[in-house]
Amino acid sequence: MACRQIQRSSSSRTKNFDVFVSFRSDTRNGFTDHLFAALQRKDVLAFRDDQTIKKGEFLESELLRAIEGSRVFIVVFSKDYASSTWCMKELTKIVETGRSLLPIFYDVTPSEVRKQSGEFAEAFAQHEERFKDDLEMLQKWREALKTSADRCGWDMQNKQQNEEIENIVEEVINILGYNQILSFGDDLVDMHSRVKQLEELLDLGANDVVGLVGIWKKLLDYREFYPDIGMKVLIEKSLISCRDGEIQMHDLLQELGKSIVREEAPKEPRKWSRLWDYKDLQKAMKINTEAKNLEAIVIEQRPEEFVQERIRVDALSKINHLQLLILKKVNTFGSLNCISNELRYLNWDNFPFVSLPSTFEPDQLVELQLRYSNIKKLWEGTKILPKLRTLDLCHSKNLIEMPDLTGVPHLTSLRLKGCIELVQIDPSIGILRELIHLDLKNCKNLVLNLNIIFGLGSLRGLNLSGCSKLLNSKMLMEPRDTQHLEKVDKNTSVVQRSTSSVYKLLILPFNFLSSPKPEDSLGLLLPYLSRFQCLSHLDLSFCNLLQIPDAIGNLHSLVGLNLGGNKFVTLPCTIKQLSKLERLNLEHCKKLKYFPELPITKDITIGKYWWRLYLFYCPSLSDIEHCYRMVTSWMTQNLEVYLQRTISSAMMEIVIPGSQIPKWFNKQNARSSISVDLSSVMDDPNWIGVAFCVLFITHEDPTNLSDGRNHHDDCIAYGVHNKHLWPKRYIHVPIYFEKDLVTVELDHLFTVFYSREEFIGLLTQDPDKMLDPAKLEFEIISDHFQGLRVVLFWGPGGYSHLLVLSEYEERLKDDMEMVHKWRDALKAITNRYGWDVQNK
């Protein structure tokens, strides 16, 4: 099958807000904080423009887009407001929109704003000196101030702030029209017509499961509700919002929908069309009678509630029209004789039964997720599920075998991670020509004939990590044992061959008569992975690989490669042919001695690049200096790639052995966090980025490290955030500290580089608030810090990279030509980006 790839643009999405608040920092800790709190209490989505942030060009464009996406504007005029060029640009843009503008005169009079007198006169005197070549812009600022001051607003001097803030919020709600929704009250005379209009707007038919309780993007896709068009309409009408890839319905609209559902029978939830509350589900399950109207159940409990409460679910067998069922952290028991065949989406964590009911034939089912289930075998025989796209049975520890999959020809994702008792997958998996993701991680007892998956031409992600028995003596069977291949779909590329030709295809290149040993058979099959032309992510970690063949260089679409925990001594030089590779994990390769030249990204496309290299706990590396040289060269060339303007942003994440902190990291702290103040450079559009370096040092007692109970769970994470602002967001680093993996002293450097655009993006990632660049901290967290000591260093990129070279000139005396190349490349960068923030 031809490889079809879709390039995704990383251009910023337009964000929509109810209110945009423009204010100066001198009002932030009092009035504006109370104003934002009052707006939040009324569920008004407000964009907070924190004036302590200095803006570069990228940030300014983000703010302008936020203004364009806002419906009402509140401008808090204070004595320092006009002194900010940022505020004046915002105000000019706000006035240009022509939308509702509510001026608040905090500690100045409307006259001072209108006539630019007092503090405003002093501010404009400075502006005229600074922008003497752009008097036209200053005139626009003056006109914007006059226009704003002429609007009806609030003069806060000698007034009770709390009362005035409530009046302001009430006016905002009136403008937004929320009072029209809230005024329904108990009067539901026209409610059904309104609901009908809403359903028509959402384009939902009688059989669609998406309702007023919530919206799921996957379901929208499968209902032919095209996100590119429909989502924009819903957002513009303020019915939904999109944040971090999730679709959310406004709280007020959700409550409206819930109230409509309850009106069907206020005290009888079994008669409702939707259930979303655990107690209502309990009531519905106790009455073991048919529920004719119930179409959707979405319940999610907290972990502590899962332990405390159980619910009998026998009554689910009598809900015949159920189309959506999501039970997360719900402790269930009982019996399940049947379940609705109208289901389109089934997500049931900790599913308590050993199999699905034999009568379960949901021909409209799109997703089936039964993670942490008690399933032993999913079903008997063949189930015809023509619309099924996702099948997820991860961590189902009792699952023994997978059933016949010929009835799910359009499956795109099969996830069986952590199914430790799984022994066999039906060979019909070979006909899943649309399969994109196959996750078999830690299926420790699985024996799989890889020849049956060679026809999966659409495969992009393949995870075989920890599959220690995947290829044992049963891997290559005698021809008489492979008759099942002839019964598989004759239209597939590999399995359509005769039994003998398939056998020869696999066995002839191996040059052995007996079956291979468990520890080297997968390595021998690696050359044939090049059949997967679309493969972008490959995880073969902890598979006992003795060698990596040259053919690895044929995986030209590969973006991520994990070879950690294996037994090879070196990597082939062909790895540098992987021109799209961004992530390489070699952790715990304890026999690795020689480090090769790394590939450089060549096929540059528009978007974000995140280069990651993990060379963690490789104690046999014979030439650390060579390793440093290769990594430094790789970092330098990646920086050059980043400077190409087609890349919108970039990050680098590197773990290498060593304890020598590069000299260009100028600030350090022997704790798990470090303060960062970038306020002095945020106005400069020419700085490259920010780098942090973490030194991990093992304590004398390494048994303090992870005990391995959560095998291969992420051990450390890092993030950039304001010191006292919650919630905090972290990125996990896939390096592991289990006692059976780390047995001696551990000294490693972990380096993170944020490009300028990426770092500024951190400041604006939350549409409700913006981070203060003067109060940032870089923090690293771990569940196992008792076994580690952490030293943090940081330095803004782009002003002192040449200092790195001084460390290598002594080490690399025999290869000064390379050092000169590095120097020339870095000099070209520093000539363009020359902002020195030391001691400022």
Secondary structure as UniProt FT lines:
FT   STRAND          17..22
FT   HELIX           25..27
FT   HELIX           28..32
FT   HELIX           33..41
FT   TURN            42..43
FT   STRAND          46..49
FT   TURN            51..52
FT   HELIX           57..68
FT   STRAND          70..77
FT   TURN            79..80
FT   HELIX           81..83
FT   HELIX           85..97
FT   STRAND          100..105
FT   HELIX           110..115
FT   HELIX           119..130
FT   TURN            131..133
FT   HELIX           135..149
FT   STRAND          154..155
FT   TURN            157..158
FT   HELIX           161..176
FT   HELIX           178..182
FT   TURN            183..186
FT   TURN            189..190
FT   HELIX           191..202
FT   TURN            206..207
FT   TURN            212..213
FT   HELIX           217..222
FT   TURN            223..224
FT   HELIX           227..236
FT   TURN            237..238
FT   STRAND          240..243
FT   TURN            244..245
FT   STRAND          246..249
FT   HELIX           251..263
FT   TURN            266..267
FT   HELIX           269..271
FT   STRAND          274..275
FT   HELIX           278..286
FT   STRAND          296..300
FT   HELIX           303..308
FT   STRAND          311..312
FT   HELIX           314..318
FT   TURN            320..321
FT   STRAND          324..328
FT   STRAND          332..333
FT   TURN            341..342
FT   STRAND          345..348
FT   TURN            349..350
FT   TURN            358..359
FT   TURN            363..364
FT   STRAND          367..369
FT   TURN            371..372
FT   TURN            386..387
FT   STRAND          390..392
FT   TURN            394..395
FT   TURN            397..398
FT   STRAND          401..402
FT   TURN            406..407
FT   TURN            409..410
FT   STRAND          413..415
FT   TURN            417..418
FT   TURN            420..421
FT   STRAND          424..425
FT   HELIX           427..431
FT   TURN            433..434
FT   STRAND          437..439
FT   TURN            441..442
FT   TURN            444..445
FT   HELIX           450..453
FT   TURN            454..455
FT   TURN            457..458
FT   STRAND          461..463
FT   TURN            465..466
FT   TURN            468..471
FT   TURN            473..474
FT   HELIX           479..481
FT   HELIX           484..487
FT   TURN            490..491
FT   TURN            493..496
FT   HELIX           499..507
FT   HELIX           508..510
FT   TURN            518..520
FT   HELIX           521..525
FT   HELIX           526..531
FT   TURN            533..534
FT   STRAND          537..539
FT   TURN            541..542
FT   HELIX           550..554
FT   TURN            556..557
FT   STRAND          560..562
FT   TURN            564..565
FT   HELIX           573..577
FT   TURN            579..580
FT   STRAND          583..585
FT   TURN            587..588
FT   TURN            590..591
FT   STRAND          607..614
FT   TURN            619..620
FT   HELIX           624..642
FT   TURN            645..646
FT   STRAND          647..657
FT   TURN            663..664
FT   STRAND          667..669
FT   STRAND          673..676
FT   TURN            679..683
FT   TURN            685..686
FT   STRAND          689..698
FT   HELIX           702..704
FT   TURN            709..712
FT   STRAND          716..722
FT   TURN            723..724
FT   STRAND          731..733
FT   TURN            739..741
FT   STRAND          747..755
FT   HELIX           756..763
FT   TURN            767..768
FT   TURN            773..774
FT   STRAND          776..782
FT   TURN            783..784
FT   HELIX           785..787
FT   STRAND          788..797
FT   HELIX           802..811
FT   HELIX           813..815
FT   HELIX           816..832
FT   TURN            838..839
//
